[in-house]
Amino acid sequence: MTSLGFAGLLFAIAILLIGLARRRQSPLTNNLCDLEQRMEPLDVEAFRVLVDSNDRQYLREHLPGRAFRHVQRERMRAALDYVTVAIANAELITQTGESLREHGSAEERRLGRELLQAGLSLRIKAILVRCKLYICVLLPDFSFSIAQFVSAYQGLQSKLVSFNASTAPGISAS
């Protein structure tokens, strides 16, 4: 085995161990109410303002070039914090969905599949938005749309609310 192959193998093992350690640190939730309590709140409107193209254009027109780039980079760094919260919340939702999907009743399995699908979809969209935000930190004039990400997050929030309203409080994910 070449040294490059060996290094790649060690890297893959390290990533696997980190993933396992993270799962142990965040035990699965007992029910959907517990899930909502464990999720970190995210102000979607504040995030939307940070990445709004009209606000960016206003700042571009009213600030000198250097000041605009500095302010815009800070706004994108703050937006990255919001996306990091969304990714962590999506991970909790995905874990809960996996657990419910493996649970006994048909209703719990259906609910688990829906949560798993929604959580994975949100994670993918959030990772793409994160990449775009990193580009915006490097290139402050870069602009992009976040409509899909915001609608996916809000849809997931409303789905959790409707699940909590329509399910028995005792659905557990143990």
Secondary structure by P-SEA (a helix, b strand, c coil): ccaaaaaaaaaaaaaaaaaaaaaaaccccccaaaaaaaccccaaaaaaaaacaaaaaaaaacccaaaaaaaaaaaaaaaaaaaaaaaaaaaaaaaaaaaaaacccaaaaaaaaaaaaaaaaaaaaaaaaaaaaaaaaacccbbbbaaaaaaaaaaaaaaaaaaaaccccccccc
